Amino acid sequence: MIQQIYITDYLSGAAAQPVAQVESLLSQCPSLQYASWQTVAQPPLNALFAQLVAPDSRAPHAPVSRVLSSRVEETVLPAFCLLPVHLAMRRDTFSLQSVVPLSSAIYQALTTRLQAHFAADFELHIDSGQRYWWVQPLRQVQVQCRWPQDCLFQQAMHWQPQGPDAGLIRQWANEMQMLLHQLATEPSMADWPGALNSLWFASVGPVPDWQHGFDLVAGQGEVFAGLSALQLPRCKATTLAEVMQMPRTQQALWITDELETLDWPALNQALQAGTLQALHIVLPFAERSVQIHYQKRPRWHFWRKPTTLNKLLQQLEQSLSSATEQAGFNP
């Protein structure tokens, strides 16, 4: 029986709309009004990989880029994923606010300009989804750069590239900002996204040492497809309906990138009928995540009233402050 669900939000599209996410989830699965909700310091991807990767794995951070790169059709594994982002600038610092979606025309124009400008530095390869690029430097570059979800809404000075060649990455990023500024003012770029003002490097590390205790890992989306391509143990493409029919003695984990792709009414029906008696859900909430724990109520708990949306949001806001303190983040 399905027991854990992770909404990866790997491009952080939902993180900036936490209230809308909670409203949407409760409207489709009202049984979760009786669940326990708590904000935790880990973002969704880190929480997911904590379930799948051995504690002493050689991968230093959540291996998001490596998972996504598993389907790149290049002979040489790229060293970086390059993502279009919006940085909120202040006088003495800046923070990462979002990964910016691009139109096909803007993506192609940026690809052409970047390939020409950095031809002596690295090879730039497109991604089929046109949400980011893959970068292969022409010489070895020793540096670690974190995935955007690790740095969201936090002062980026605390998440700068680390390693002997960190200065080179900062130099490339500065040159890219100038290219973006030039392109944005060209007459042919009428549909230029106003939020786009920088490009973000994320390192592609080694394949981690997988270790998990689930009988089945299933799901949909880019992160699940990457895990499947990397041959995560007991990873299988199947439907949610088939997973829900598994024996209760078996443990299953479901992975999806967006809240909207899951059949929440079907899950709600299973919770109400008692065929699904326990459920653990992780979904994005600002720069952190919300963990939802549902347990079938004993009959004598019939008197328990469901949590209202306003009360729930107040609880989450309070626990968000606690999670921020635990993470040692000072905004």
Number of C-alpha atoms within 10 A of each C-alpha: 22 27 21 20 22 23 23 28 21 24 19 24 15 22 26 17 13 19 17 11 17 18 15 15 18 16 13 16 19 20 19 21 19 17 20 14 20 19 26 24 22 20 27 28 26 20 20 20 19 15 15 20 20 15 14 9 14 13 17 11 17 20 21 24 24 25 23 20 23 19 16 16 10 11 6 8 16 22 24 24 25 21 22 22 20 20 23 16 12 8 5 6 12 15 20 22 23 24 25 21 19 18 13 12 13 20 18 14 14 18 17 12 15 18 15 12 13 15 13 10 14 17 16 22 19 16 15 9 9 16 18 24 20 24 22 18 16 11 8 9 15 14 18 23 21 21 25 23 27 19 20 23 21 17 20 18 12 11 17 17 21 14 12 11 14 16 14 14 20 15 10 14 16 14 17 21 15 13 17 19 14 10 17 19 11 10 9 12 13 10 12 19 15 9 16 20 20 22 21 23 25 22 23 25 23 14 15 23 14 16 16 16 13 17 15 22 26 23 25 18 13 18 23 24 22 20 23 21 15 19 13 19 17 14 20 16 13 14 12 17 12 10 21 18 12 15 10 15 8 13 17 21 23 22 23 22 24 20 19 13 11 18 13 18 15 15 21 18 15 15 21 15 11 13 15 21 17 18 19 17 18 25 29 31 26 20 23 26 27 24 22 19 18 21 16 18 14 7 7 7 9 8 7 9 9 13 15 11 14 11 10 17 17 11 14 20 15 13 18 22 15 15 19 18 12 11 13 10 13 8 8
